[in-house]
Amino acid sequence: MVKLLDATDRKILAALVADGRISNNQLAEKVGLSPAPCWQRMRRLEKDGYIDSYAAILDQEMLGLAETALVDVGLDRHDDATVEGFGRAVTAMPEVLEVYLTTGEHDYFIKVAVDGTRGYEKFLRRLYKVPGVRSTRSSFSLRCLKKAASVTP
């Protein structure tokens, strides 16, 4: 059951989306609370599942993985073993940043970070070895216009 959030909860979540490393004192000041109630609300938001996790978003270019490929994947069959095996295999690949099960012409949408076309070719060779992969359609990102870990409530 989804609990309703009040305006202060939403302010806390928005501040954390903007800066996940903000101190409790800064967060409390930003949302108009004293530190203790702010800390309690943040912990409740974590416990209730509104805050899933905290993460560092790395600069892929600095890591030598400057190209982002967006890949649609079609499977040749959709039995449980194929779908589960594909999910396990693709999530274990280090280049894979995100994987989505989708509707429409393709079954999955994958976002990968690679070192140029050679890096992408190496990724594709491994991807096509995964049982059940029938087809892919790829696009390379030219530039990221917006990067967000979550929407602001």
VMD Tcl script that draws the C-alpha trace (Angstrom):
set ca {
  {0.00 0.00 0.00}
  {1.37 3.40 -0.99}
  {1.39 5.94 1.81}
  {0.64 9.54 0.94}
  {3.54 11.95 1.12}
  {3.14 15.42 2.52}
  {4.86 18.52 1.15}
  {7.81 18.17 3.55}
  {8.42 14.54 2.52}
  {8.41 15.67 -1.11}
  {10.89 18.45 -0.33}
  {13.18 15.93 1.36}
  {13.02 13.59 -1.63}
  {13.63 16.41 -4.11}
  {16.65 17.63 -2.13}
  {18.09 14.09 -2.00}
  {17.59 13.61 -5.76}
  {19.48 16.87 -6.33}
  {22.27 15.95 -3.89}
  {22.33 12.50 -2.31}
  {25.34 13.48 -0.20}
  {23.68 16.47 1.49}
  {24.24 16.46 5.23}
  {21.26 16.04 7.54}
  {21.80 19.56 8.90}
  {21.79 21.07 5.39}
  {18.77 18.97 4.43}
  {16.88 20.04 7.54}
  {17.62 23.70 6.83}
  {16.59 23.32 3.19}
  {13.20 21.75 4.03}
  {12.44 23.88 7.10}
  {12.83 21.29 9.86}
  {15.16 20.87 12.80}
  {17.75 18.08 12.30}
  {16.13 15.38 14.49}
  {12.68 15.35 12.81}
  {14.34 15.61 9.40}
  {16.50 12.55 10.17}
  {13.42 10.63 11.38}
  {11.48 11.48 8.21}
  {14.39 10.49 5.99}
  {14.75 7.15 7.79}
  {11.00 6.55 7.46}
  {11.17 7.32 3.73}
  {13.99 4.77 3.44}
  {12.13 2.17 5.53}
  {8.89 2.66 3.57}
  {10.78 2.14 0.31}
  {10.53 5.62 -1.20}
  {14.32 5.82 -1.12}
  {15.57 2.69 -2.83}
  {19.32 3.32 -2.58}
  {22.08 5.88 -2.80}
  {24.65 5.72 -5.58}
  {27.52 7.56 -7.20}
  {26.97 8.34 -10.88}
  {30.35 7.95 -12.55}
  {31.64 9.86 -15.56}
  {31.86 7.10 -18.18}
  {34.10 9.17 -20.45}
  {36.66 9.61 -17.67}
  {36.62 5.82 -17.26}
  {37.40 5.27 -20.96}
  {33.83 4.31 -21.86}
  {32.83 7.46 -23.69}
  {30.19 5.98 -26.00}
  {26.70 5.06 -24.90}
  {24.85 2.53 -27.02}
  {21.10 2.05 -26.78}
  {20.14 -1.47 -27.77}
  {16.76 -3.03 -28.48}
  {16.87 -6.81 -28.08}
  {14.39 -9.35 -29.40}
  {14.25 -12.89 -28.04}
  {13.38 -15.90 -30.17}
  {11.26 -17.46 -27.44}
  {9.66 -16.29 -24.22}
  {9.58 -19.28 -21.92}
  {10.60 -18.76 -18.28}
  {14.03 -20.34 -18.69}
  {14.96 -18.13 -21.66}
  {13.69 -14.92 -20.07}
  {15.34 -15.62 -16.70}
  {18.59 -16.75 -18.33}
  {18.72 -13.65 -20.50}
  {18.11 -11.42 -17.47}
  {20.89 -13.07 -15.46}
  {23.37 -12.96 -18.35}
  {22.81 -9.37 -19.40}
  {22.77 -7.91 -15.88}
  {26.13 -9.59 -15.23}
  {27.79 -7.82 -18.18}
  {29.91 -4.93 -16.87}
  {29.13 -2.59 -19.79}
  {25.41 -2.75 -19.12}
  {24.12 0.29 -17.26}
  {20.38 -0.31 -17.47}
  {18.04 -3.07 -18.69}
  {14.31 -2.70 -19.27}
  {11.73 -5.32 -20.21}
  {9.58 -3.52 -22.78}
  {6.43 -3.77 -24.82}
  {6.33 -3.38 -28.57}
  {8.51 -4.70 -31.35}
  {11.44 -5.67 -29.09}
  {11.56 -7.40 -25.74}
  {14.31 -5.47 -23.94}
  {15.95 -2.07 -24.01}
  {19.56 -1.99 -22.83}
  {21.84 0.98 -22.20}
  {25.56 0.16 -22.40}
  {28.77 2.14 -21.94}
  {31.55 1.10 -24.31}
  {34.94 2.17 -25.61}
  {34.01 3.01 -29.19}
  {32.77 0.71 -31.91}
  {35.37 -1.95 -31.09}
  {34.15 -2.05 -27.50}
  {30.60 -2.32 -28.78}
  {31.53 -5.14 -31.14}
  {33.05 -7.07 -28.21}
  {29.86 -6.50 -26.23}
  {27.67 -7.69 -29.14}
  {29.72 -10.88 -29.53}
  {28.98 -11.76 -25.90}
  {25.34 -10.69 -26.16}
  {24.71 -12.94 -29.18}
  {26.05 -15.91 -27.22}
  {23.22 -15.55 -24.70}
  {20.63 -18.26 -25.43}
  {17.43 -16.88 -26.90}
  {18.78 -13.65 -28.41}
  {17.25 -13.34 -31.88}
  {17.93 -9.76 -32.93}
  {19.28 -6.39 -31.88}
  {18.85 -2.85 -33.09}
  {21.43 -0.34 -31.92}
  {21.82 3.41 -31.75}
  {24.70 5.43 -30.37}
  {24.02 8.45 -28.22}
  {25.61 11.62 -29.57}
  {25.18 13.58 -26.35}
  {23.29 13.28 -23.08}
  {20.98 16.24 -22.54}
  {19.66 15.14 -19.16}
  {20.91 12.57 -16.68}
  {18.88 11.83 -13.57}
  {18.85 8.99 -11.10}
  {15.17 9.59 -10.40}
  {12.37 12.04 -11.02}
  {11.78 14.80 -8.52}
  {8.49 14.19 -6.71}
}
mol new
graphics top color blue
foreach p $ca { graphics top sphere $p radius 0.5 }
foreach p [lrange $ca 0 end-1] q [lrange $ca 1 end] { graphics top cylinder $p $q radius 0.2 }
display resetview
